[in-house]
Amino acid sequence: MHLLKKIGFFTAFILPALVITGYYLGGLWNSLTIIFVFFIITTIDHASGIDIENASDSEAKIISEEFYYRFITYIWTFVQIAFVIWGCYAVILNKFHTAIEWVIFVIGFGLVTGGIGITVAHELGHKKSKLERFYSKVVLMTVCYMHFFIEHNRGHHMQVATPADPATARKNENFYSFWIRSVFDGYSHAWQIEKESLQRKNSTVWSVQNEMIWFAILPIIFCSVLTISFSQITGRLVWEIPVFFFVQSIVAFTLLELVNYIEHYGIIRKLDAAGKYERVNPLHSWNASHLVSNFFLFQLQRHSDHHANAIKRYQVLKHYDESPQLPFGYPTMILIALFPPLWFSVMNPLLSEWENKIYVHYRIA
C-alpha cells in the first residue's frame, strides 16, 4: 500500500493534462476535466472504498522525511505557473466557438489551480521551511488569494470550530451565505492579524513589512506582466488575459471555500469553565478517508488529523474512526453543497449524530 500511495500522489498531474487535451480537442471536450473530477473520480472512489490504513509511529517518522513527497509539491509550484501562462496563451488563441465553451474551460481550469493548486499551497504553507512557505505564496499569487497564507495559518487554525472563525460554516448556513462571510470576513481578519503583528514589532501598517500590501499587489503585477508580454508578442492589447486571470481566480478560491464549508460544517468546540474553547482534536473536523480522491488532494480529506496536528506532512496524516465521517469524498460533497436543501438533508442528520456523540464523550470524560 505504501508504494501505491507513493505513485498515487502523482495522479494530481492528470488534471492539467486533461484541461490541455480538452482545449485542443475543442468544443464540449473542454468539459473533460469537470467530468473526470465529479463523475469518474467519484465512481472510482466509491468502488475503491475507504482507506483506514495508518502508518505506525516509527514508519511515520521515516516517511515524513522522504524528499520524494516534498518533491511532488515543489514540482507542482512550477507546473501551476506554467499552466497559468499556458492558459493565457490559450484564451488569446480563442478556439472557443461559444461563450459556454469559454465558461466550461475556465471552470475546468479553476479545478486545477484551485482544487490542486490551493491544496498544495495549503500543505506548503504549514511548513517551517522558508522555501516551502515561499512556494505556497507563489501558488496563491496565481489565484489572487495570498491572504489565505495569513488567515488560514494564524486565524483559522486558532479559531476553527468557533463562531469567531469565518471559515467554519454554521449549522443551517447555506454555502452561498457562507461564501460571502468567509471571503470578505476572512480577508478583513487577515488584515487585522497582520496589523497586530506589525504593532508587536513596532512597525506601522503602511510599511514594506506589511505582507497584506504585498499580497494585494503581487497578483496584479503578475497579471500585468503576462498581459504586457503577450501584448508585445501579438502586437495588440490582449484584454482577454486579465479577464481570464481574475475569473479563473474566483473559480479557484470558490472551490477552496466549498472545501472549507464541507470540512467544518456545524461543528463547534466546547467552552470550558474559564470560558475558553477546548483544544482542537480529531472530533472537530469532518473526515473523509476515501482512497482515490485523497490521492488527488494530498490527503486533505484526512482533515481531522490535519487540524489536530497542523504541521504534520500530508503523507502521514491518519484516519480516525472517532472523527465525524463524511458519506462521500470531497468531489461528491462539493456537488451536494451547491444545492442547499440536498446538503441539509444529507448533513444535518450526520451533524445531529456528532452532537449526540460529543455529548456522550464529554459526559463520560
C-alpha positions as CSV (number, residue, x, y, z in Angstrom):
1,M,0.0,0.0,0.0
2,H,2.9,2.4,0.8
3,L,4.2,2.0,-2.8
4,L,0.7,2.5,-4.2
5,K,0.3,5.8,-2.3
6,K,3.7,7.0,-3.4
7,I,2.6,6.6,-7.0
8,G,-0.9,7.7,-6.3
9,F,0.0,11.2,-5.3
10,F,1.3,11.9,-8.8
11,T,-2.3,11.5,-10.1
12,A,-2.9,15.2,-9.4
13,F,-0.9,15.9,-12.6
14,I,-3.6,14.2,-14.6
15,L,-5.9,17.2,-14.2
16,P,-3.8,19.9,-16.1
17,A,-3.2,17.4,-18.8
18,L,-7.0,16.9,-19.2
19,V,-7.6,20.6,-19.4
20,I,-4.9,21.0,-22.1
21,T,-6.2,17.9,-24.0
22,G,-9.8,19.1,-23.9
23,Y,-8.8,22.5,-25.1
24,Y,-7.1,21.2,-28.2
25,L,-9.8,18.7,-29.0
26,G,-12.2,21.7,-28.8
27,G,-16.0,22.0,-28.3
28,L,-17.5,20.0,-25.4
29,W,-14.2,18.3,-24.9
30,N,-13.4,21.3,-22.7
31,S,-15.7,19.6,-20.1
32,L,-13.3,16.6,-19.9
33,T,-11.8,17.8,-16.6
34,I,-15.2,18.5,-15.0
35,I,-16.5,15.1,-15.9
36,F,-13.3,13.4,-14.7
37,V,-13.4,15.2,-11.3
38,F,-17.1,15.0,-10.5
39,F,-18.0,11.7,-12.1
40,I,-15.0,9.4,-12.9
41,I,-13.2,10.1,-9.6
42,T,-16.4,9.8,-7.7
43,T,-17.2,6.5,-9.3
44,I,-13.7,5.1,-8.7
45,D,-13.8,6.5,-5.1
46,H,-17.0,4.5,-4.4
47,A,-15.5,1.4,-5.9
48,S,-12.2,1.6,-4.1
49,G,-13.8,2.3,-0.7
50,I,-12.3,3.8,2.4
51,D,-8.6,3.7,3.3
52,I,-8.3,3.3,7.1
53,E,-4.6,2.3,7.0
54,N,-2.3,4.4,9.1
55,A,1.5,4.3,9.2
56,S,2.9,3.3,12.6
57,D,4.7,6.0,14.6
58,S,8.1,4.5,13.7
59,E,7.1,4.3,10.0
60,A,5.7,7.8,10.0
61,K,9.0,9.3,11.2
62,I,10.8,7.7,8.2
63,I,8.1,8.5,5.6
64,S,7.8,12.1,6.9
65,E,11.4,12.7,6.0
66,E,11.3,11.2,2.5
67,F,12.1,14.0,0.0
68,Y,10.0,12.3,-2.7
69,Y,6.8,13.6,-1.2
70,R,8.1,17.2,-0.9
71,F,9.4,16.9,-4.4
72,I,5.9,16.4,-5.8
73,T,4.7,19.6,-4.2
74,Y,7.7,21.5,-5.3
75,I,7.2,20.4,-8.9
76,W,3.5,21.5,-8.7
77,T,4.6,25.0,-7.9
78,F,6.3,25.3,-11.3
79,V,3.6,23.4,-13.1
80,Q,1.0,25.9,-11.7
81,I,2.9,28.9,-13.0
82,A,3.5,27.3,-16.4
83,F,-0.2,26.2,-16.5
84,V,-1.4,29.7,-15.9
85,I,0.9,31.1,-18.6
86,W,-0.4,28.5,-21.0
87,G,-4.0,29.4,-20.0
88,C,-3.3,33.0,-21.0
89,Y,-1.9,31.8,-24.3
90,A,-5.0,29.5,-24.8
91,V,-7.5,32.3,-24.4
92,I,-5.6,34.5,-26.8
93,L,-5.8,31.8,-29.5
94,N,-9.6,31.9,-28.8
95,K,-10.5,28.4,-30.1
96,F,-13.9,28.7,-28.4
97,H,-16.9,28.8,-30.6
98,T,-19.4,29.9,-27.9
99,A,-19.3,31.6,-24.6
100,I,-20.4,28.4,-22.9
101,E,-17.2,26.7,-24.1
102,W,-15.1,29.5,-22.6
103,V,-17.0,29.2,-19.3
104,I,-16.5,25.4,-19.2
105,F,-12.8,25.8,-20.0
106,V,-12.4,28.3,-17.1
107,I,-14.3,26.1,-14.6
108,G,-12.1,23.2,-15.6
109,F,-9.0,25.4,-15.3
110,G,-10.1,26.6,-11.8
111,L,-10.5,23.0,-10.7
112,V,-6.7,22.6,-11.3
113,T,-5.5,26.0,-9.9
114,G,-7.9,25.8,-7.0
115,G,-8.6,22.1,-6.4
116,I,-5.0,21.0,-6.7
117,G,-3.0,24.3,-6.6
118,I,-4.5,25.7,-3.4
119,T,-4.3,22.3,-1.8
120,V,-0.6,22.2,-2.5
121,A,-0.2,25.8,-1.2
122,H,-2.1,24.8,1.9
123,E,0.3,21.9,2.5
124,L,3.4,24.0,1.9
125,G,2.2,27.0,3.9
126,H,2.1,25.0,7.1
127,K,5.7,24.0,7.0
128,K,8.7,25.7,8.7
129,S,10.9,25.7,5.7
130,K,11.3,29.1,4.1
131,L,11.4,27.6,0.7
132,E,8.1,25.7,1.2
133,R,6.4,28.8,2.5
134,F,7.7,30.8,-0.4
135,Y,6.3,28.2,-2.9
136,S,3.0,28.4,-1.0
137,K,2.8,32.2,-1.6
138,V,3.8,31.8,-5.3
139,V,0.9,29.4,-5.9
140,L,-1.6,31.5,-4.0
141,M,-0.5,34.5,-6.1
142,T,-1.7,32.8,-9.2
143,V,-5.2,32.6,-7.8
144,C,-5.3,36.1,-6.1
145,Y,-5.7,34.6,-2.6
146,M,-2.4,35.3,-0.9
147,H,-4.1,36.5,2.3
148,F,-5.0,32.8,2.8
149,F,-1.4,32.3,4.0
150,I,-2.1,34.5,7.0
151,E,-5.7,33.9,7.6
152,H,-5.6,30.2,7.4
153,N,-2.4,29.6,9.5
154,R,-2.8,32.3,12.1
155,G,-6.5,32.7,12.1
156,H,-8.5,29.7,11.0
157,H,-6.3,27.2,12.9
158,M,-6.7,29.2,16.1
159,Q,-10.4,29.8,15.9
160,V,-11.7,26.8,14.0
161,A,-15.0,25.4,15.2
162,T,-15.9,28.6,17.0
163,P,-18.3,31.4,16.0
164,A,-15.3,33.7,15.5
165,D,-13.9,31.7,12.6
166,P,-15.1,33.0,9.2
167,A,-14.1,29.6,7.6
168,T,-16.3,27.5,9.9
169,A,-19.8,27.0,8.4
170,R,-22.6,27.3,10.9
171,K,-25.4,24.8,11.2
172,N,-28.2,25.5,8.6
173,E,-26.0,28.1,6.8
174,N,-26.1,27.5,3.1
175,F,-22.9,27.7,1.0
176,Y,-23.8,30.9,-0.7
177,S,-24.2,32.8,2.6
178,F,-21.0,31.1,3.9
179,W,-19.1,32.2,0.8
180,I,-19.8,35.9,1.3
181,R,-18.9,35.7,5.0
182,S,-15.8,33.6,4.6
183,V,-14.3,35.5,1.6
184,F,-14.9,39.0,3.0
185,D,-14.5,38.4,6.7
186,G,-11.5,36.2,6.1
187,Y,-9.8,38.9,4.1
188,S,-10.6,41.5,6.8
189,H,-9.4,39.2,9.5
190,A,-6.1,38.7,7.7
191,W,-5.5,42.4,7.7
192,Q,-6.3,42.5,11.5
193,I,-3.9,39.7,12.2
194,E,-1.1,41.4,10.2
195,K,-1.8,44.8,11.8
196,E,-1.5,43.3,15.3
197,S,1.7,41.5,14.2
198,L,3.2,44.8,13.0
199,Q,2.3,46.6,16.1
200,R,4.2,44.0,18.2
201,K,7.2,44.7,16.0
202,N,6.8,48.5,16.5
203,S,6.1,48.9,12.8
204,T,3.3,50.8,11.1
205,V,0.6,49.2,8.9
206,W,1.8,51.2,5.9
207,S,5.2,49.8,5.6
208,V,7.1,47.4,3.3
209,Q,6.9,44.8,6.1
210,N,3.1,44.5,5.8
211,E,2.6,41.3,3.9
212,M,-1.0,42.1,3.2
213,I,0.0,45.1,1.0
214,W,2.3,42.8,-1.0
215,F,-0.3,40.1,-1.2
216,A,-2.7,42.7,-2.8
217,I,-0.1,44.0,-5.3
218,L,1.7,40.9,-6.4
219,P,-1.2,39.2,-8.3
220,I,-1.8,42.4,-10.1
221,I,1.9,42.7,-11.0
222,F,1.9,39.1,-12.2
223,C,-1.2,39.6,-14.3
224,S,0.2,42.9,-15.7
225,V,3.5,41.2,-16.7
226,L,1.6,38.5,-18.5
227,T,-0.7,41.0,-20.3
228,I,2.1,43.3,-21.3
229,S,4.3,40.4,-22.5
230,F,1.6,38.8,-24.6
231,S,0.5,42.2,-25.9
232,Q,4.1,42.8,-27.1
233,I,4.2,39.4,-28.8
234,T,0.8,39.7,-30.5
235,G,1.0,43.4,-31.3
236,R,-2.3,44.2,-29.7
237,L,-3.7,44.8,-26.2
238,V,-4.7,41.3,-25.1
239,W,-7.6,42.3,-22.8
240,E,-8.6,38.6,-22.6
241,I,-5.7,37.8,-20.2
242,P,-6.8,39.9,-17.2
243,V,-10.4,38.8,-17.7
244,F,-9.4,35.2,-17.8
245,F,-6.9,35.5,-14.9
246,F,-9.3,37.1,-12.5
247,V,-12.2,34.8,-13.4
248,Q,-10.2,31.6,-13.0
249,S,-9.0,33.0,-9.7
250,I,-12.6,33.4,-8.5
251,V,-13.4,29.9,-9.6
252,A,-10.3,28.6,-7.8
253,F,-10.9,30.3,-4.4
254,T,-14.6,29.5,-4.6
255,L,-13.6,25.8,-4.8
256,L,-11.4,26.4,-1.7
257,E,-14.4,27.9,0.1
258,L,-16.5,24.9,-0.9
259,V,-13.9,22.7,0.7
260,N,-13.9,25.0,3.8
261,Y,-17.7,24.7,4.0
262,I,-17.5,20.9,3.9
263,E,-14.7,20.5,6.3
264,H,-16.2,22.1,9.4
265,Y,-19.9,22.4,8.8
266,G,-21.8,22.9,12.0
267,I,-19.0,21.8,14.3
268,I,-18.4,23.8,17.5
269,R,-15.8,23.3,20.2
270,K,-16.8,23.1,23.8
271,L,-16.3,26.0,26.2
272,D,-14.6,25.2,29.5
273,A,-15.4,26.6,32.9
274,A,-13.0,29.5,32.3
275,G,-14.8,30.5,29.1
276,K,-12.1,29.2,26.8
277,Y,-12.6,26.8,23.9
278,E,-11.1,23.3,24.3
279,R,-8.1,22.4,22.3
280,V,-8.7,21.3,18.8
281,N,-8.8,17.5,18.4
282,P,-9.9,15.0,15.8
283,L,-13.5,15.4,16.7
284,H,-13.6,18.9,15.3
285,S,-13.3,18.3,11.5
286,W,-15.3,16.2,9.1
287,N,-13.1,13.4,7.9
288,A,-13.2,11.5,4.5
289,S,-10.6,8.8,4.0
290,H,-11.7,7.9,0.5
291,L,-8.7,6.4,-1.2
292,V,-8.7,7.9,-4.7
293,S,-9.9,11.5,-4.0
294,N,-7.2,11.6,-1.3
295,F,-4.5,10.9,-3.9
296,F,-5.6,13.9,-5.9
297,L,-6.0,16.1,-2.7
298,F,-2.8,15.1,-0.9
299,Q,-4.9,13.5,1.9
300,L,-6.5,16.9,2.7
301,Q,-9.7,14.8,3.4
302,R,-8.0,13.4,6.4
303,H,-8.7,16.8,7.8
304,S,-9.3,15.7,11.4
305,D,-5.7,14.8,11.9
306,H,-4.5,17.9,10.0
307,H,-6.2,20.2,12.5
308,A,-5.1,18.2,15.5
309,N,-1.5,18.2,14.1
310,A,-1.2,21.1,11.7
311,I,2.5,20.7,10.9
312,K,2.2,17.0,10.0
313,R,3.1,16.2,6.4
314,Y,0.3,15.0,4.1
315,Q,1.7,11.6,3.5
316,V,1.4,10.5,7.2
317,L,-1.9,12.0,8.1
318,K,-4.0,9.5,10.0
319,H,-7.6,8.2,9.7
320,Y,-9.6,8.4,13.0
321,D,-12.6,6.2,13.4
322,E,-13.9,8.6,16.1
323,S,-13.9,11.6,13.8
324,P,-17.2,12.7,12.2
325,Q,-17.2,11.0,8.8
326,L,-18.4,12.4,5.5
327,P,-20.5,10.0,3.4
328,F,-18.5,10.7,0.3
329,G,-15.2,12.3,-0.8
330,Y,-14.9,16.0,-1.5
331,P,-15.9,15.9,-5.2
332,T,-19.3,14.5,-4.4
333,M,-19.7,16.6,-1.3
334,I,-19.0,19.8,-3.4
335,L,-21.8,19.0,-5.8
336,I,-24.2,18.3,-2.8
337,A,-23.1,21.6,-1.2
338,L,-24.2,23.6,-4.2
339,F,-27.8,22.5,-3.6
340,P,-28.6,23.7,0.0
341,P,-31.8,21.6,0.5
342,L,-29.9,18.5,-0.5
343,W,-27.0,19.4,1.6
344,F,-29.1,19.9,4.7
345,S,-31.0,16.6,4.2
346,V,-27.7,14.7,4.0
347,M,-25.6,16.6,6.6
348,N,-27.9,17.7,9.3
349,P,-28.7,14.1,10.4
350,L,-25.0,13.3,10.5
351,L,-24.4,16.5,12.4
352,S,-27.0,15.5,15.0
353,E,-25.2,12.2,15.4
354,W,-22.0,14.0,16.0
355,E,-23.6,16.3,18.6
356,N,-25.0,13.3,20.4
357,K,-21.6,11.6,20.3
358,I,-19.9,14.7,21.6
359,Y,-22.5,14.9,24.5
360,V,-21.8,11.3,25.5
361,H,-18.0,11.9,25.1
362,Y,-18.0,14.8,27.5
363,R,-20.4,13.2,29.9
364,I,-18.1,10.2,30.2
365,A,-15.0,12.4,30.4
